[in-house]
Amino acid sequence: MSNGVWIIAEQREGKLKKVSFELLTIGRKLASKIGEPLAAILLGYEVEKLAETLDGYGADKIFVCDDEALKNYSNEGYTKVIVDLAKAHQPSILLGGATAQGKDLLPRVAARMQTGLASDCVGLEINQEGHLVAKRPMYAGKVLVDAITPEARPQMAALRPNVLEVEKTDEPKKAEIEKVKVEVKPDDLRAVIKEVVKTAGEKVDLIEGLVIVFGGRGMKSGENFKILEELASALGEGVAVGASRSAVDSGFAPHDIQVGQTGKVVNPTLYIACGISGAIQHLAGMRTSKCIVAINKDPEAPIFQVADYGIVADLFTAVPLLTEEIKKLKEQD
């Protein structure tokens, strides 16, 4: 008998990723719809204290899988723990984030559970038959399909980060904490990760960026993205650089920084669009930005319809000037 909606809480270096709270938000609604409890799985080393952070988002239970063997993410190790838990408790639904880690982990979990996986979803709901309906874009975002797993359990889906707002419960409740005995040994793994070392100049993750500078086809070349990187550097630490699909398709930027219906969804405090026309597919990936600044020489560009501030100018003139002014202001401080 299937029981419960489960989410896989993702953490890195002792800090929970925002997608974990998004999963709890949607998971709570799904659990309420089918009348089953909501649970979260937390994996890592010395992460028990993070369970308290998850309180207030509606989880009835939090499975804490705390062991040194899980200190660094391992596909094999994490899969074994999750699958062992799922087979023991038989959840109806199992959700994770469509992050780099989630895209590596969830397919393996689905294969071990002999079930399907709806990947990169932008919406989740329950239909009249009580099945999970996972909505995901296809054909370059031109259509939105409903994926259903009518027979196999658990029903699995990977939710794209930043597609919904995080919501706490109206009446926060204390979740039951269950410590799980982890039975993963180094000998069980084909590869053991001893240490994770950040590379010099490692870029800020778009999904986590509070300020993001974007370039579109108007950048004209990949070389010209340097002026966006200079602006990002002037703005300070934690500023990411992104690109539209047209810029990526033109070879100006790599796919991993693409934003839009076929790329990543972002929710920054400040979004600076440079040479972006504002195609509907791109707007779908950044519409929830708190403040949008658009720089485009075309006054009729659709991006100005959603922008809070607009600069009608050649970006190759405006962006360097903006960078210099920011540097001057910082020097005054």
SULSULTA-V899739 format. One record per backbone hydrogen bond with DSSP energy under -1.0 kcal/mol. NH is the residue of the N-H (numbers start at 1). CO is the residue of the C=O. E is the energy in kcal/mol with one decimal. If there is no record, write none. Layout:
BEGIN
NH;CO;E / NH;CO;E
END
This chain:
BEGIN
3;90;-3.1 / 5;37;-2.7 / 6;93;-3.0 / 7;39;-2.0 / 8;95;-2.2 / 9;41;-2.2 / 12;15;-2.5 / 15;12;-1.2 / 17;10;-3.2 / 20;17;-1.8 / 22;18;-1.6 / 23;19;-2.4 / 24;20;-1.7 / 25;21;-2.0 / 26;22;-2.3 / 27;23;-2.7 / 28;24;-2.3 / 29;25;-1.1 / 30;26;-2.2 / 31;27;-2.8 / 32;28;-2.1 / 33;29;-1.7 / 34;30;-1.8 / 36;31;-2.1 / 39;5;-2.7 / 40;61;-2.0 / 41;7;-2.5 / 42;63;-3.1 / 44;65;-1.7 / 50;47;-1.5 / 51;48;-1.3 / 54;50;-1.1 / 57;54;-1.1 / 60;38;-3.0 / 61;38;-1.5 / 62;176;-3.0 / 63;40;-3.2 / 64;178;-2.6 / 65;42;-3.4 / 67;44;-2.3 / 70;67;-2.0 / 71;68;-1.6 / 78;74;-2.8 / 79;75;-2.0 / 80;76;-2.2 / 81;77;-1.9 / 82;78;-2.4 / 83;79;-2.9 / 84;80;-2.5 / 85;81;-2.0 / 86;82;-2.7 / 87;83;-2.6 / 88;84;-1.4 / 89;85;-2.0 / 90;86;-2.8 / 92;4;-2.0 / 93;4;-1.8 / 94;155;-2.6 / 95;6;-2.7 / 96;157;-1.9 / 98;159;-3.1 / 99;97;-1.6 / 103;99;-2.8 / 105;101;-2.5 / 106;102;-2.5 / 109;105;-2.0 / 110;106;-2.8 / 111;107;-2.1 / 112;108;-2.2 / 113;109;-2.1 / 115;110;-2.3 / 118;156;-2.0 / 121;158;-3.3 / 122;135;-2.9 / 123;135;-1.1 / 125;133;-1.9 / 127;131;-2.3 / 130;127;-1.8 / 133;125;-3.6 / 134;147;-2.6 / 135;123;-3.0 / 136;145;-2.0 / 138;143;-2.4 / 142;139;-1.6 / 143;138;-1.8 / 145;136;-2.6 / 147;134;-3.0 / 155;92;-3.0 / 157;94;-1.4 / 158;118;-2.7 / 159;96;-2.8 / 160;121;-3.2 / 169;56;-2.2 / 176;60;-2.6 / 178;62;-2.6 / 180;64;-2.7 / 188;185;-2.2 / 189;186;-1.3 / 202;199;-1.4 / 209;205;-1.3 / 212;270;-2.4 / 213;240;-2.6 / 214;272;-3.5 / 215;242;-1.7 / 216;274;-1.9 / 218;275;-1.9 / 219;216;-2.0 / 220;217;-2.0 / 225;222;-1.4 / 226;223;-1.6 / 227;224;-1.4 / 229;225;-2.0 / 230;226;-2.2 / 231;227;-1.5 / 232;228;-2.6 / 233;229;-2.4 / 234;230;-2.1 / 235;231;-2.0 / 236;232;-1.1 / 240;211;-2.3 / 242;213;-2.6 / 243;257;-2.5 / 244;215;-1.9 / 248;244;-2.0 / 249;245;-3.5 / 250;246;-1.4 / 251;248;-1.7 / 252;247;-2.5 / 257;254;-1.5 / 258;255;-2.1 / 259;243;-2.3 / 260;264;-2.1 / 261;281;-2.1 / 263;260;-1.3 / 264;258;-3.0 / 266;285;-3.2 / 269;210;-2.1 / 270;210;-2.0 / 271;291;-2.8 / 272;212;-2.6 / 273;293;-3.3 / 274;214;-2.2 / 275;295;-2.6 / 283;279;-2.4 / 284;280;-1.5 / 285;282;-1.7 / 286;283;-1.2 / 287;283;-1.6 / 289;286;-2.1 / 290;268;-2.5 / 293;271;-3.3 / 294;309;-2.6 / 295;273;-3.0 / 296;311;-2.0 / 301;298;-1.8 / 303;277;-2.5 / 304;301;-1.8 / 305;302;-1.7 / 306;303;-1.1 / 308;292;-2.0 / 309;292;-2.1 / 311;294;-3.0 / 313;311;-1.2 / 317;314;-1.8 / 318;314;-2.7 / 319;315;-2.5 / 321;317;-1.4 / 322;318;-2.5 / 323;319;-2.5 / 324;320;-2.3 / 325;321;-2.3 / 326;322;-2.1 / 327;323;-2.1 / 328;324;-2.2 / 329;325;-2.3 / 330;326;-2.1 / 331;327;-2.0 / 332;328;-1.7 / 333;329;-1.3
END
